Amino acid sequence: MEEWSFPPRFDADYAPPTGSRYWFPVRETMPPADREKAIVERLRQVTRYAWDKSPFYRRKWEEAGFHPDRLRSLEDFESKVPVIAKKDLREAQARVPPFGDYLCVPDSEIHHIHGTSGTTGRPTAFAIGRNDWDAIANAHARIMWSMGIRPGMRVFIGSVFSLYMGSWATLAGAERIRAQAFPFGAGVAGQTSRAVDWLLQMRPEALYGTPSYALRIAEVAEERGIDPREFGIQILFFSGEPGASIPSIRKKIEAAFGGRVFDSGSMAEMTPWAHLAESTGHTGMLCWQDIVYTEVCDPATRRRVPFGSEGSPVYTHLERSSQPMIRLLSGDLTRWEAVPSPCGRTYPVLPNGIYGRIDDQFTVRGENIYPSAINDIVSTLAGYGGEHRIIVSREDTMDRLVVQVEHVSTLDGDGVSSFRQLAKDRLRATLGVSTEVLVVPHNTFERSDTKTHRVIDERELFREIAGQQ
């Protein structure tokens, strides 16, 4: 296997021929059974390394009765190594600030510091060693190569440059692939209009951001009388939120820009986050198992589910040495398959991408509903104005669901009534429950340069909106 060592070492001068489909042909196309044998050996190395370097892992594994010397198979790994959760990381950093006792390198080796926003609790700090930064760059270069990005192409990075890892890892990958990195950023007032100007001027071949921001760029361009296809973007790749794998949103982005859409992304803690990413095969997001070993697990038992089943991904770094994550429970929701990809890569695939979170699911009168299902329905409606909000609540003893949907500005009174009825009918037919629809004018909701939060669980707000209806 090409450049397969731990801790990893990569040849900075290596690049495949421009016409090659693969960055590492052997690693990407080898029989899955052969790859799994190599992964077992790597897991022995990773767990031994963490046992020696990290009090956090040694303590957890001793409590679970696991020792790296006893690891003989994937079954051993998945049955004997306990999962960890984000709260374990926060607690470790509170106990041993600032990076926790799962930091496995000296402070002098830390090259980048990133982290979570901390909006729901103590922020989690990511300490990334210099060697790990090289590994992240090489992994993202491989994956961006699989999407068709090549040296010399111009890559527009339209996401926030801050603690957020998505922008920086994309930049590192673009630089490693020898592309023309265009770190435009996002999140500043008026920046979307300026993005339109720059896209017209620079005509990048590739664009990275969130699906919401790509649609916002298209919306602003059209408001200015500019066809987004004039930008000449061929490849649009996304992370940060569900959307790029939702068929209606994918089609809308492709229709607006005239380019191909690629979904990617897992967790900031698991950077290189694009270890789940589509290739030109477009069978869904591939699980690049030789970068991050991914198990799709039953949320209750934390054991791997068979292919064809739904569960929550559990991730293990195979190329990170500073803060390696070993069986980190994501809390996301997906389904995986073992199907051949037209691109020739032999990884498992998530045909519908990451389409929600387990804790995002809500139940209305016995029906389990995911926000992504509602997104897919309303975004296909003729007359949809580009944004919506989902309000879930309970009135008296009855579960209630209201969806606020923007309509396009060209609809008149009768058109709005017809649009509302169509939305009600489609939502009921798909979700299996009655849904109240409140149609609101175009641009009622603020647009986001990053993730769009559409679900509101607010009882008083529900009563106010239901009263309007």
Secondary structure as the mmCIF struct_conf table of DSSP 4:
data_model
#
loop_
_struct_conf.conf_type_id
_struct_conf.id
_struct_conf.beg_label_comp_id
_struct_conf.beg_label_asym_id
_struct_conf.beg_label_seq_id
_struct_conf.end_label_comp_id
_struct_conf.end_label_asym_id
_struct_conf.end_label_seq_id
TURN_TY1_P TURN_TY1_P1 GLU A 2 GLU A 3
BEND BEND1 PHE A 6 PRO A 7
TURN_TY1_P TURN_TY1_P2 ALA A 12 ASP A 13
TURN_TY1_P TURN_TY1_P3 THR A 18 GLY A 19
BEND BEND2 ARG A 21 ARG A 21
BEND BEND3 TRP A 23 PHE A 24
HELX_RH_AL_P HELX_RH_AL_P1 PRO A 25 THR A 29
BEND BEND4 MET A 30 MET A 30
HELX_RH_AL_P HELX_RH_AL_P2 PRO A 32 LYS A 53
HELX_RH_AL_P HELX_RH_AL_P3 PRO A 55 ALA A 64
TURN_TY1_P TURN_TY1_P4 GLY A 65 GLY A 65
HELX_RH_3T_P HELX_RH_3T_P1 PRO A 68 ARG A 70
BEND BEND5 SER A 73 SER A 73
HELX_RH_AL_P HELX_RH_AL_P4 LEU A 74 LYS A 80
BEND BEND6 VAL A 81 VAL A 81
HELX_LH_PP_P HELX_LH_PP_P1 PRO A 82 VAL A 83
STRN STRN1 ILE A 84 ILE A 84
HELX_RH_AL_P HELX_RH_AL_P5 LYS A 86 ARG A 95
BEND BEND7 VAL A 96 VAL A 96
TURN_TY1_P TURN_TY1_P5 PRO A 97 PHE A 99
TURN_TY1_P TURN_TY1_P6 ASP A 101 TYR A 102
BEND BEND8 VAL A 105 VAL A 105
HELX_RH_3T_P HELX_RH_3T_P2 ASP A 107 GLU A 109
STRN STRN2 ILE A 110 GLY A 115
TURN_TY1_P TURN_TY1_P7 THR A 119 THR A 120
BEND BEND9 GLY A 121 ARG A 122
HELX_LH_PP_P HELX_LH_PP_P2 PRO A 123 THR A 124
STRN STRN3 ALA A 125 GLY A 129
HELX_RH_AL_P HELX_RH_AL_P6 ARG A 130 SER A 146
TURN_TY1_P TURN_TY1_P8 MET A 147 GLY A 148
TURN_TY1_P TURN_TY1_P9 PRO A 151 GLY A 152
STRN STRN4 ARG A 154 ILE A 157
BEND BEND10 SER A 159 SER A 159
BEND BEND11 SER A 162 LEU A 163
HELX_RH_AL_P HELX_RH_AL_P7 MET A 165 ARG A 176
TURN_TY1_P TURN_TY1_P10 ILE A 177 ARG A 178
STRN STRN5 GLN A 180 PHE A 182
BEND BEND12 VAL A 188 VAL A 188
TURN_TY1_P TURN_TY1_P11 ALA A 189 GLY A 190
HELX_RH_AL_P HELX_RH_AL_P8 GLN A 191 MET A 202
BEND BEND13 GLU A 205 GLU A 205
STRN STRN6 ALA A 206 GLY A 209
HELX_RH_AL_P HELX_RH_AL_P9 PRO A 211 GLU A 223
TURN_TY1_P TURN_TY1_P12 ARG A 224 GLY A 225
HELX_RH_3T_P HELX_RH_3T_P3 PRO A 228 PHE A 231
STRN STRN7 ILE A 235 PHE A 238
BEND BEND14 GLY A 240 GLU A 241
TURN_TY1_P TURN_TY1_P13 PRO A 242 SER A 245
BEND BEND15 ILE A 246 ILE A 246
HELX_RH_AL_P HELX_RH_AL_P10 PRO A 247 PHE A 257
BEND BEND16 GLY A 259 GLY A 259
STRN STRN8 ARG A 260 ASP A 263
STRN STRN9 SER A 264 SER A 264
HELX_RH_3T_P HELX_RH_3T_P4 ALA A 268 MET A 270
BEND BEND17 THR A 271 PRO A 272
HELX_RH_3T_P HELX_RH_3T_P5 TRP A 273 HIS A 275
STRN STRN10 LEU A 276 ALA A 277
TURN_TY1_P TURN_TY1_P14 THR A 280 GLY A 281
BEND BEND18 THR A 283 GLY A 284
STRN STRN11 MET A 285 CYS A 287
TURN_TY1_P TURN_TY1_P15 GLN A 289 ILE A 291
STRN STRN12 VAL A 292 CYS A 297
TURN_TY1_P TURN_TY1_P16 PRO A 299 THR A 301
STRN STRN13 ARG A 304 ARG A 304
HELX_LH_PP_P HELX_LH_PP_P3 VAL A 305 PRO A 306
TURN_TY1_P TURN_TY1_P17 PHE A 307 GLY A 308
STRN STRN14 GLU A 310 HIS A 317
BEND BEND19 LEU A 318 GLU A 319
BEND BEND20 SER A 322 GLN A 323
STRN STRN15 ILE A 326 LEU A 329
STRN STRN16 ASP A 332 ARG A 335
STRN STRN17 GLU A 337 GLU A 337
TURN_TY1_P TURN_TY1_P18 PRO A 342 CYS A 343
STRN STRN18 VAL A 349 LEU A 350
TURN_TY1_P TURN_TY1_P19 PRO A 351 ASN A 352
STRN STRN19 GLY A 356 ARG A 357
HELX_RH_3T_P HELX_RH_3T_P6 ILE A 358 ASP A 360
STRN STRN20 PHE A 362 VAL A 364
TURN_TY1_P TURN_TY1_P20 ARG A 365 GLY A 366
STRN STRN21 GLU A 367 ILE A 369
HELX_RH_AL_P HELX_RH_AL_P11 PRO A 371 VAL A 378
TURN_TY1_P TURN_TY1_P21 SER A 379 THR A 380
BEND BEND21 LEU A 381 LEU A 381
TURN_TY1_P TURN_TY1_P22 ALA A 382 GLY A 383
STRN STRN22 TYR A 384 GLU A 395
TURN_TY1_P TURN_TY1_P23 ASP A 396 THR A 397
STRN STRN23 MET A 398 HIS A 407
TURN_TY1_P TURN_TY1_P24 SER A 409 THR A 410
HELX_RH_AL_P HELX_RH_AL_P12 GLY A 413 LEU A 431
BEND BEND22 GLY A 432 VAL A 433
STRN STRN24 GLU A 436 VAL A 440
TURN_TY1_P TURN_TY1_P25 HIS A 442 ASN A 443
BEND BEND23 PHE A 445 PHE A 445
HELX_LH_PP_P HELX_LH_PP_P4 GLU A 446 ARG A 447
BEND BEND24 ASP A 449 THR A 450
STRN STRN25 VAL A 455 ILE A 456
HELX_RH_AL_P HELX_RH_AL_P13 ARG A 459 GLN A 468
#
